[in-house]
Amino acid sequence: MDEFIVKASALSKSYGTILALDGVDLSLPRGKIIGFLGPNGSGKTTFVKILAGLLTKTAGEVIIDDKEIGVETKAIVSYLPERTYLNPSQRVSDCVDFFSDFYADFDAERAISMLKDLGVDLDAKLKTLSKGTKEKVQLVLVMARRAQLYLLDEPIAGVDPAAREYILDTIIKNHAQGATILISTHLIADIQGVLDEYVLIYNGHIVEKGDARAIESEKGMSLDAYFREVFRYV
């Protein structure tokens, strides 16, 4: 088995004349929690959506588990978008049933347990829930899959600070063993303690990648402070 779950080479994506990703070379190791960090408009979401199979590349190569992006990779990738996509007229329990029917690796019992821990009413319709609670529901559904790669786009942006610790704990303890988690976020101070590695991206280019646990000894500052230093004049 290859040590890398994702391998991208000269990966580019353009929207007309706008180049969102420009020759990205990036490999993501298995079994790590990786922060994918950059200012707004840096290309984070575009890269994540390509891995999720929602966007097609313009040029270059990208594979997941040695497979081209397609049906096989979608079966092992669990994706949390920045915005909710669930039907607002559905009840929370309906969403659990939907994921059970749609994904062979979905653990409904675990999802229900996590939802109860978060105080989410399984009989409530999504349209009656707050934005933060909807995001909790969606995160639980994503993390209850036994995937090999989890793609989380701003997983804690819409929840209150009190819930963030529980949600991060959920991410750490409830992903499949040996899986990789890629977290795209701007709330670095909240997640830096759970990261194994970090990747900095700007204007579609990978700026730097490194060991998140060693950055304080290497740079003399936290990852959040280092991020602010790198992108101070952006």
Buried (B, 14 or more C-beta within 10 A) or exposed (E): EEEBBBBBEBBBBBEEEEBBBBBBEBEBBBBBBBBBBBBEBBBBBBBBBBBBBBBEBBEBEBBBBEEEBEEEBBBBBBBBBBEBEBEEEBBBBBBBEBBBEEBEBBBBEBBBBBBEEBEBBBEBBBEEBEEBBBBBBBBBBBBBBBBBBBBBBBBBBBBEEEBBEBBBEBBEEBBBEEBBBBBBBBBBEBBBEBBBBBBBBBBBBBBEBBEBBEBBEEBEEBBBBBBEEBBEEE
